[in-house]
Amino acid sequence: MPRNVPATPTSFSRWLPTLLLLLTVFGPISMDLYLPALPALTAQLGAATSVAQLTITACLVGLAAGQLVAGPISDRFGRRGILLAGILAYIVTSALCAISPTIELLIVARFVQGLAGGVGIVIAQAAGRDVYSGGALIRFYGRLTVIGGFAAVVGPLLGGLLNTMTDWRGLFALLALIGVAILVVTLVVFRETLPLERRTAGGFGRTVRDFRMLHADRVFVGAVLNQGFLYAALFAYLAGATFVLQDVYALTPQEYALAFGLNSAGFMVFGYLAGRASERWSVRGTLTIGIAVAGLGAAGLLAAGLGAMPLWLVIVSLFALAGGVAITSPPATTLALVGYPQVAGTASSLLGMVRFGFGGVAAPLVGIAGATSILPLGVVTVTAVVLAGVAFAALGRSRSTVAAPSPLSAEPALH
């Protein structure tokens, strides 16, 4: 393949886009499948609510760290090898989660599981940047958001169903089996998307220079911080909703799964529409709308924490919060990555690290007041959405409204 000529989708298996989308389920499935069983896990292992929520935090921190490591390595050595290693590690650590005898060991296993799962997420984004450009790239990132929402729908619904037949250990065993299935598909479908002539060189020093280059781009920093704060709100919702809906509003695990599935379906729909709107209307305008919608949802949760509110208002607020985050994901990802095809893995790793790292910090905060208070969830989500808006407004307006063409291909206007 000639130098500085991008790979094209036709160069690979027609199943490659589907596989890249499947790779993004590592994080959502790992997070969501066992959420209906989290209260039972807490009781069985004799843990406090805030300590049990550390199993979510550990996975989020691992997902962030795994992406930070895997992205630059894949820019230097290629995507396929690091992806296969990550899937194998995910299978092993999912099995370890299933047999953990204490909450402390489960937290450690969840962290390593997150490290492995982060590889799939960053490779999916980077390989997509290897293959797509222009409007196709925006549509691809929209589909990543949709499949993430689909995993969020399937995870709790399947978890709620399986929770009637098995305990949380069986749910982690299922995650291991999902990893095996993805490994088989990857071995068959995934060919290297980053040829030798387009890989970076220079070792750790080059990685540091790439990080500095990205940090100097105010639009990149603004888009990444925006996503970090919004995903902090989203993961606070993931950590807190199971206790709010089951302990405060007395929903069964199956009813919780249905409510969560409804919100996740909204995440899918809004993510798809946001990809279309970003491509055909405005990247920045779509992002602004998403921040506003998420803000309305967070405000509803804060109101529910300050006074008694009906169940429908809480569910609508959760729906708006998740939908707003989904709207922001395709345009913000495009703003962050569109100008850096030559270091797509490194740029993706920073975006993923901030998303999941901020989420890991926010998740345990919702349990500070115990399992029967909504107020911490409202405070955390409102604060996070406000900071997301400030980050984008302060840092996201200095690059030209039209992205400079990359050395690989012409890019769309980012107006």
C-alpha positions as CSV (number, residue, x, y, z in Angstrom):
1,M,0.0,0.0,0.0
2,P,1.6,3.4,-1.0
3,R,2.7,5.7,1.8
4,N,0.2,8.3,3.0
5,V,-2.7,6.5,1.3
6,P,-5.4,5.4,3.7
7,A,-6.8,1.9,3.8
8,T,-10.3,1.7,2.4
9,P,-13.2,-0.4,3.7
10,T,-13.1,-2.4,0.4
11,S,-9.5,-3.5,1.3
12,F,-10.8,-5.6,4.1
13,S,-13.5,-8.2,4.9
14,R,-17.0,-6.9,4.5
15,W,-17.4,-8.1,8.1
16,L,-14.7,-5.7,9.5
17,P,-17.1,-2.8,10.3
18,T,-19.4,-5.2,12.2
19,L,-16.4,-6.6,14.2
20,L,-15.2,-3.1,15.0
21,L,-18.6,-2.3,16.4
22,L,-18.7,-5.5,18.4
23,L,-15.3,-4.7,19.9
24,T,-17.0,-1.7,21.6
25,V,-19.2,-4.0,23.7
26,F,-16.3,-4.9,26.0
27,G,-16.9,-1.9,28.2
28,P,-20.7,-1.7,28.2
29,I,-21.2,-5.4,28.6
30,S,-18.6,-5.6,31.4
31,M,-20.4,-2.7,33.1
32,D,-24.0,-3.6,32.6
33,L,-24.5,-7.3,32.6
34,Y,-24.2,-7.7,36.4
35,L,-25.8,-4.4,37.4
36,P,-29.2,-6.1,38.3
37,A,-27.3,-8.4,40.6
38,L,-25.2,-5.7,42.3
39,P,-27.4,-5.4,45.4
40,A,-27.3,-9.2,45.8
41,L,-23.6,-9.3,45.3
42,T,-23.2,-6.6,47.9
43,A,-25.2,-8.6,50.5
44,Q,-23.5,-12.0,49.6
45,L,-20.0,-10.6,50.0
46,G,-20.9,-8.6,53.1
47,A,-19.8,-5.3,51.6
48,A,-21.0,-1.7,52.1
49,T,-22.8,-0.1,49.2
50,S,-19.9,2.3,48.4
51,V,-17.4,-0.6,48.5
52,A,-19.5,-2.7,46.1
53,Q,-19.7,0.2,43.7
54,L,-15.9,0.1,43.6
55,T,-16.3,-3.0,41.4
56,I,-17.7,-0.5,38.9
57,T,-15.0,2.1,39.6
58,A,-12.2,-0.5,39.2
59,C,-13.5,-1.6,35.8
60,L,-13.8,2.0,34.7
61,V,-10.3,2.9,35.8
62,G,-9.0,-0.3,34.1
63,L,-10.8,0.6,30.9
64,A,-9.1,4.1,31.0
65,A,-5.6,2.8,31.7
66,G,-5.9,0.0,29.2
67,Q,-6.8,2.4,26.4
68,L,-3.9,4.8,27.4
69,V,-1.4,1.9,27.0
70,A,-2.9,0.1,24.0
71,G,-3.4,3.2,21.8
72,P,0.2,4.3,21.5
73,I,1.4,0.6,21.3
74,S,-1.0,0.0,18.4
75,D,0.3,3.1,16.6
76,R,3.8,1.6,16.7
77,F,3.3,-2.1,16.3
78,G,-0.1,-2.4,14.6
79,R,-3.6,-3.1,15.7
80,R,-4.1,-6.9,15.4
81,G,-1.5,-8.3,17.8
82,I,-2.4,-6.0,20.7
83,L,-6.1,-6.7,20.1
84,L,-5.7,-10.4,20.3
85,A,-3.7,-10.1,23.5
86,G,-6.4,-7.9,25.0
87,I,-9.2,-10.3,24.2
88,L,-7.3,-13.3,25.7
89,A,-6.7,-11.3,28.9
90,Y,-10.3,-10.4,29.0
91,I,-11.4,-14.0,28.9
92,V,-9.1,-15.0,31.7
93,T,-10.0,-12.1,34.0
94,S,-13.7,-12.5,33.5
95,A,-13.3,-16.1,34.7
96,L,-11.3,-14.8,37.7
97,C,-14.2,-12.4,38.5
98,A,-16.6,-15.4,38.6
99,I,-14.6,-17.3,41.2
100,S,-13.5,-14.3,43.4
101,P,-14.2,-15.2,47.1
102,T,-14.1,-11.7,48.5
103,I,-15.0,-8.2,47.5
104,E,-11.4,-7.1,47.6
105,L,-10.3,-9.8,45.1
106,L,-13.3,-9.0,42.9
107,I,-12.3,-5.3,42.8
108,V,-8.8,-6.3,41.7
109,A,-10.0,-8.7,39.1
110,R,-12.4,-6.1,37.8
111,F,-9.6,-3.7,37.4
112,V,-7.6,-6.1,35.3
113,Q,-10.7,-7.0,33.3
114,G,-11.1,-3.3,32.5
115,L,-7.5,-3.1,31.4
116,A,-8.1,-5.9,28.9
117,G,-11.5,-4.5,27.8
118,G,-10.0,-1.1,27.1
119,V,-7.9,-2.6,24.3
120,G,-11.0,-3.5,22.3
121,I,-12.5,0.0,22.6
122,V,-9.4,1.9,21.5
123,I,-8.6,-0.5,18.7
124,A,-12.2,-0.1,17.4
125,Q,-11.9,3.7,17.3
126,A,-8.3,3.7,15.9
127,A,-9.0,1.0,13.2
128,G,-12.1,2.9,12.2
129,R,-9.9,6.0,11.7
130,D,-7.5,3.9,9.7
131,V,-10.3,2.9,7.3
132,Y,-12.7,5.8,7.2
133,S,-12.6,9.5,6.5
134,G,-15.0,12.4,5.8
135,G,-18.7,11.7,6.3
136,A,-18.1,8.0,6.5
137,L,-16.0,8.6,9.6
138,I,-18.8,10.6,11.3
139,R,-21.3,7.9,10.5
140,F,-19.0,5.2,11.8
141,Y,-18.6,7.0,15.2
142,G,-22.4,7.4,15.3
143,R,-22.7,3.6,14.9
144,L,-20.1,3.1,17.7
145,T,-22.5,5.1,19.9
146,V,-25.5,3.1,18.8
147,I,-23.8,-0.3,19.4
148,G,-22.7,0.9,22.8
149,G,-26.3,1.7,23.6
150,F,-27.3,-1.7,22.2
151,A,-24.9,-3.4,24.5
152,A,-26.3,-1.3,27.4
153,V,-29.8,-2.6,26.4
154,V,-28.8,-6.2,26.1
155,G,-26.5,-6.2,29.2
156,P,-29.1,-5.3,32.0
157,L,-31.9,-7.1,30.2
158,L,-29.9,-10.3,29.8
159,G,-28.5,-9.8,33.3
160,G,-32.0,-9.4,34.8
161,L,-33.2,-12.6,33.0
162,L,-30.1,-14.6,34.0
163,N,-30.4,-13.3,37.5
164,T,-33.5,-15.5,37.9
165,M,-31.5,-18.6,37.0
166,T,-28.0,-17.9,38.3
167,D,-26.1,-15.6,40.6
168,W,-23.6,-12.9,39.8
169,R,-20.8,-15.5,39.4
170,G,-22.7,-17.0,36.5
171,L,-23.0,-13.6,34.9
172,F,-19.2,-13.1,34.9
173,A,-18.9,-16.6,33.4
174,L,-21.1,-15.4,30.6
175,L,-18.7,-12.5,30.0
176,A,-15.9,-15.0,29.6
177,L,-17.9,-16.9,27.0
178,I,-18.7,-13.6,25.1
179,G,-15.0,-13.0,25.1
180,V,-14.3,-16.4,23.5
181,A,-16.9,-15.7,20.8
182,I,-15.3,-12.3,20.0
183,L,-11.8,-13.9,19.9
184,V,-13.0,-16.5,17.3
185,V,-14.5,-13.8,15.1
186,T,-11.5,-11.6,15.4
187,L,-9.1,-14.4,14.4
188,V,-11.2,-15.0,11.3
189,V,-12.1,-11.4,10.3
190,F,-9.6,-8.9,11.5
191,R,-6.7,-8.1,9.3
192,E,-4.1,-5.5,10.1
193,T,-5.5,-2.0,9.3
194,L,-2.3,-0.1,10.0
195,P,0.4,-1.0,7.4
196,L,4.1,-0.8,8.3
197,E,4.8,2.4,6.4
198,R,2.1,4.3,8.4
199,R,3.3,3.2,11.9
200,T,5.0,5.5,14.2
201,A,8.6,5.1,15.4
202,G,10.7,6.5,18.2
203,G,9.6,4.6,21.2
204,F,8.5,6.3,24.4
205,G,10.0,9.7,23.4
206,R,7.8,9.7,20.3
207,T,4.7,8.9,22.4
208,V,5.5,11.8,24.8
209,R,5.8,14.1,21.8
210,D,2.5,12.9,20.4
211,F,0.8,13.5,23.8
212,R,2.3,17.1,23.9
213,M,1.0,17.8,20.3
214,L,-2.5,16.7,21.3
215,H,-2.5,18.6,24.5
216,A,-1.5,21.8,22.6
217,D,-4.7,21.5,20.5
218,R,-7.4,23.4,22.3
219,V,-10.2,21.9,20.3
220,F,-8.9,18.4,21.0
221,V,-8.6,19.2,24.7
222,G,-12.0,20.8,24.8
223,A,-13.7,17.8,23.1
224,V,-11.9,15.3,25.3
225,L,-12.7,17.2,28.6
226,N,-16.3,17.6,27.4
227,Q,-16.6,13.9,27.0
228,G,-14.8,13.2,30.2
229,F,-17.3,15.2,32.3
230,L,-20.3,13.9,30.4
231,Y,-19.2,10.3,30.8
232,A,-18.7,11.0,34.5
233,A,-22.4,11.9,34.6
234,L,-23.2,8.8,32.6
235,F,-21.3,6.4,34.8
236,A,-22.6,8.0,37.9
237,Y,-26.0,7.1,36.5
238,L,-24.9,3.6,35.8
239,A,-23.6,3.2,39.4
240,G,-26.5,4.9,41.1
241,A,-29.6,4.0,39.1
242,T,-29.7,0.3,40.2
243,F,-29.9,1.4,43.9
244,V,-32.2,4.3,43.2
245,L,-34.7,2.3,41.2
246,Q,-34.5,-0.9,43.3
247,D,-34.0,0.4,46.8
248,V,-35.8,3.7,46.6
249,Y,-38.6,2.9,44.2
250,A,-38.7,-0.9,45.0
251,L,-38.4,-2.1,41.4
252,T,-37.5,-5.8,41.0
253,P,-34.2,-6.7,39.1
254,Q,-36.4,-7.5,36.0
255,E,-38.3,-4.2,36.3
256,Y,-35.1,-2.3,36.7
257,A,-33.7,-4.0,33.7
258,L,-36.7,-3.0,31.6
259,A,-36.4,0.7,32.8
260,F,-32.7,0.7,32.1
261,G,-33.3,-0.9,28.7
262,L,-35.7,1.8,27.8
263,N,-33.1,4.5,28.6
264,S,-30.5,2.6,26.7
265,A,-32.8,2.3,23.7
266,G,-33.0,6.1,23.8
267,F,-29.2,6.2,23.9
268,M,-29.1,4.1,20.7
269,V,-31.7,6.3,18.9
270,F,-30.1,9.6,19.9
271,G,-26.6,8.3,19.0
272,Y,-27.8,7.4,15.5
273,L,-29.6,10.7,15.0
274,A,-26.6,12.6,16.3
275,G,-24.3,10.9,13.7
276,R,-26.6,11.9,10.9
277,A,-27.1,15.5,12.3
278,S,-23.3,15.9,12.7
279,E,-22.7,14.8,9.1
280,R,-25.5,16.8,7.4
281,W,-26.0,19.8,9.7
282,S,-23.4,20.8,12.2
283,V,-20.8,19.0,14.4
284,R,-20.6,21.7,16.9
285,G,-24.4,22.4,16.9
286,T,-25.2,18.8,17.5
287,L,-22.7,18.7,20.4
288,T,-24.3,21.8,21.9
289,I,-27.8,20.3,21.8
290,G,-26.5,17.1,23.5
291,I,-25.1,19.1,26.4
292,A,-28.4,20.9,26.8
293,V,-30.5,17.7,26.8
294,A,-28.1,16.0,29.3
295,G,-28.4,19.1,31.5
296,L,-32.2,18.8,31.6
297,G,-31.9,15.2,32.7
298,A,-29.4,16.0,35.4
299,A,-31.6,18.9,36.7
300,G,-34.5,16.4,37.0
301,L,-32.4,14.1,39.1
302,L,-31.3,16.9,41.3
303,A,-35.0,17.9,41.8
304,A,-35.8,14.3,42.8
305,G,-33.0,14.4,45.3
306,L,-34.3,17.6,46.9
307,G,-37.9,16.5,47.2
308,A,-40.1,13.4,46.6
309,M,-40.8,12.9,42.9
310,P,-42.8,10.3,41.1
311,L,-41.0,7.4,39.5
312,W,-41.9,8.5,35.9
313,L,-40.0,11.8,36.4
314,V,-36.9,10.0,37.6
315,I,-37.0,7.6,34.6
316,V,-37.6,10.5,32.2
317,S,-34.6,12.4,33.7
318,L,-32.4,9.3,33.4
319,F,-33.6,9.0,29.8
320,A,-32.7,12.6,29.0
321,L,-29.3,12.3,30.7
322,A,-28.3,9.2,28.7
323,G,-29.8,10.5,25.5
324,G,-27.9,13.8,25.9
325,V,-24.6,12.0,26.4
326,A,-25.4,9.9,23.3
327,I,-26.0,13.0,21.2
328,T,-22.6,14.4,22.1
329,S,-20.6,11.3,21.5
330,P,-20.3,11.2,17.6
331,P,-19.6,15.0,17.2
332,A,-17.1,15.1,20.1
333,T,-15.3,12.0,18.9
334,T,-15.1,13.5,15.4
335,L,-13.7,16.8,16.7
336,A,-11.1,15.0,18.8
337,L,-9.8,12.5,16.2
338,V,-10.5,14.0,12.7
339,G,-7.2,15.8,12.5
340,Y,-4.9,13.0,13.7
341,P,-5.0,10.0,11.4
342,Q,-1.3,9.5,11.9
343,V,-1.7,9.0,15.6
344,A,-5.3,7.7,15.8
345,G,-4.4,5.1,18.5
346,T,-2.8,7.7,20.7
347,A,-5.6,10.2,20.3
348,S,-8.2,7.5,20.8
349,S,-6.4,6.4,24.0
350,L,-6.5,9.8,25.5
351,L,-10.2,10.2,24.7
352,G,-11.0,6.8,26.1
353,M,-8.9,7.3,29.2
354,V,-10.6,10.6,30.1
355,R,-14.0,9.2,29.5
356,F,-13.6,6.1,31.7
357,G,-11.2,7.7,34.1
358,F,-13.6,10.6,34.9
359,G,-16.4,8.0,35.1
360,G,-14.4,5.9,37.5
361,V,-14.0,8.9,39.8
362,A,-17.6,9.9,39.7
363,A,-19.2,6.4,40.1
364,P,-18.5,5.9,43.8
365,L,-19.6,9.4,44.8
366,V,-23.3,8.5,44.2
367,G,-23.1,6.1,47.1
368,I,-21.8,8.5,49.7
369,A,-25.3,9.0,51.4
370,G,-26.1,5.3,51.2
371,A,-28.4,3.3,48.9
372,T,-31.6,5.2,49.6
373,S,-30.7,8.8,48.6
374,I,-30.9,10.2,45.1
375,L,-29.4,13.6,46.1
376,P,-25.7,12.6,45.5
377,L,-26.6,11.3,42.0
378,G,-28.3,14.6,41.2
379,V,-25.4,16.7,42.5
380,V,-22.8,14.7,40.7
381,T,-24.6,14.7,37.3
382,V,-25.5,18.4,37.4
383,T,-21.9,19.3,38.3
384,A,-20.5,17.1,35.6
385,V,-22.8,18.4,32.8
386,V,-22.1,22.1,33.8
387,L,-18.3,21.4,33.7
388,A,-18.8,19.6,30.3
389,G,-20.4,22.8,28.9
390,V,-17.7,25.0,30.3
391,A,-15.0,22.8,28.9
392,F,-16.4,22.9,25.4
393,A,-17.2,26.6,25.5
394,A,-13.8,27.6,26.9
395,L,-11.5,25.3,24.8
396,G,-13.5,24.2,21.8
397,R,-13.6,27.4,19.6
398,S,-10.0,28.2,18.7
399,R,-9.5,25.8,15.7
400,S,-10.8,27.0,12.4
401,T,-14.3,26.0,11.7
402,V,-13.1,23.9,8.8
403,A,-10.6,21.2,9.8
404,A,-7.4,21.3,7.9
405,P,-7.1,18.4,5.5
406,S,-5.1,15.6,6.9
407,P,-2.2,14.1,4.9
408,L,-4.3,11.1,4.2
409,S,-7.6,12.5,3.0
410,A,-9.9,15.5,2.9
411,E,-12.0,15.9,6.0
412,P,-15.5,17.4,6.5
413,A,-16.3,20.9,7.6
414,L,-16.6,21.0,11.4
415,H,-19.0,23.9,11.6
